[in-house]
Every structure is written in structure tokens, then in C-alpha cells.
Amino acid sequence: MLPQPVEPDFEPSPDAYTVRLDQFTGPLDLLIHLIKKNELNVYDIPIALITAQYLDYLEILEELNLDVAGEFIVMAATLIHIKSRMLLPRPDASQEDPEEDPRAALVNRLLEYQKFKAAANLLHEREELRSAQWQRPDQRVAGIAGDEYEPEVEVDLFSLMAAFKTVLDRARQRPKMAFPGAQVSIEARIEQLLARLSETEACGFEDLFEDADTRQDLIVTFLALLEMIRTRVVRVFQAGMFGAIRVYKRATA
């Protein structure tokens, strides 16, 4: 009897590859990311600005062929509905029963979710301290840099997407190639990236895209990085809230 073939952990074709967002984060995380990025007051969200930026991220998710879950679409519809309500004439605030702010329900959801995430992160940090399985890459750097060194924080999906959008915007400034090169599979790209990371302790995020000549190559590289994060081959850290992003290959046992 012939042995059954082993299914790979990822598809070699970018067209067939899908990253499930629930393995990374959800729509409330995206909203929190946008609020932090814009340094906004969660109690007074400029809904038009946040809606526009949220829809921009949604377009990137779809272009990358990520699994845009129904909850992301529902949140987009919710934001658009709130925006439309905010455009309507507001009743006099001095009335006995003033109308509730259209953003109130969303703000309450965000506040509750932030509490949940804070508790979950605390439990995760305690688990990491107990297991001591992986050493934070910034510990070695901090010993050299001294007290002024700002520790790195692990990057979420939307911070990576913001950095990737910058890479795409810069790529648009380059002259277009007359003939597209051969398409590289995600599997092959992962091998290339791992070979590069094996030569150095860490690599800058944008350095991963140096040899990507086409938009398709950029997308394949980003999807390869997401797969490497999902399979716990690498960890990605950022200096400060919106500082430089660096990719570290995990130590093998």
C-alpha cells in the first residue's frame, strides 16, 4: 500500500494561500491600532477619519487574499452607519432627553475589549516568564546600549500592514519593469528569507523586500513573513510604538 502524501503547512501558490485573520487579530484590534496611531481620544473618535483608514486596511487585506472574516465586513458597515448618523443634524443638548452619541456603543465595546486584551496579555507574559522558552532579542542589545535603550515590543498584524503599505507606496515610485520575472512561490520565498536570517542576528523589515522587483513579489514576501510568524519560525519586534521593525529568527532546539 502506497504511503499517503503529507499535506504541507502552507500552499506553494500565492493564489491558493490564505492567512486566517483569527490567528492574528480582529476588527476591534484594528480600530485600537488606528486610535493609537492617530493619538486619538477613544471617547471622542473622529469617525470619518477612522472609517476612511479602516476601509484602506480592508482593501489591503483583500488584495493580499487574506481571509477577511465577516466580522471585519460587519465592522465596516457599522462605521459607515455611525458616520452617516454623525452627519445628521444633532438635537439641542439642553433637551431633557438628548439623543445618545452614535459612537457610544462602539466606544463601550472598545473599552471592554481593551480590558480583556490587557488581562490576556498579562497572563501571556506570566506564562512566558514561567516557561522562559524564548529569550527576548532586545535583552542582549539593552546590555550594550545602556539605560537609554527603548525596549522593543512584539508587532501586531496591523503594524506590519502599515509598514508593508509604506513598502508598496515606495515601490510605486520605481520605474516599471518591461518584462515581469518568474513568480516565486511562498514556499520558496520562505526558504530564501530563512537563508537571509541565518546569516545575521536580525533583519530590518524593509530589508526583506530589497530583491522584490514586482508588486506580486512584494505580496509573496509579506505573505511568507506572515506564514513564518504563524508557524513560530520568526518573531517580529518594533522599537517603541511606531519605530523601526526588525525580524528575528527563533533559535532552534
JOFENSUL-V954456 format. One record per backbone hydrogen bond with DSSP energy under -1.0 kcal/mol. CO is the residue of the C=O (numbers start at 0). NH is the residue of the N-H. If there is no record, write none. Layout:
# JOFENSUL-V954456
CO;NH / CO;NH
This chain:
# JOFENSUL-V954456
11;185 / 18;66 / 19;22 / 20;23 / 20;24 / 25;29 / 26;30 / 27;31 / 28;32 / 29;33 / 30;34 / 31;35 / 32;36 / 33;37 / 34;39 / 40;43 / 44;46 / 45;49 / 46;50 / 47;51 / 48;52 / 49;53 / 50;54 / 51;55 / 52;56 / 53;57 / 54;58 / 55;59 / 56;60 / 57;61 / 58;62 / 59;63 / 60;65 / 61;64 / 65;67 / 66;68 / 68;71 / 68;72 / 69;73 / 70;74 / 71;75 / 72;76 / 73;77 / 74;78 / 75;79 / 76;80 / 77;81 / 78;82 / 79;83 / 80;84 / 81;85 / 82;86 / 91;94 / 100;103 / 102;106 / 103;107 / 104;108 / 105;109 / 106;110 / 107;111 / 108;112 / 109;113 / 110;114 / 111;115 / 112;116 / 113;117 / 114;118 / 115;119 / 116;120 / 117;121 / 118;122 / 119;123 / 120;124 / 121;125 / 122;126 / 123;127 / 124;128 / 125;129 / 126;130 / 127;131 / 135;138 / 137;141 / 138;142 / 140;144 / 141;145 / 145;148 / 152;237 / 155;159 / 156;160 / 157;161 / 158;162 / 159;163 / 160;164 / 161;165 / 162;166 / 163;167 / 164;168 / 165;169 / 166;170 / 167;171 / 169;172 / 170;173 / 184;188 / 185;189 / 186;190 / 187;191 / 188;192 / 189;193 / 190;194 / 191;195 / 192;196 / 193;197 / 195;198 / 202;246 / 204;207 / 205;208 / 206;209 / 208;211 / 213;217 / 214;218 / 215;219 / 216;220 / 217;221 / 218;222 / 219;223 / 220;224 / 221;225 / 222;226 / 223;227 / 224;228 / 225;229 / 226;230 / 227;232 / 227;233 / 228;231 / 232;249 / 234;247 / 235;154 / 236;245 / 237;152 / 243;238 / 244;204 / 245;236 / 246;202 / 247;234
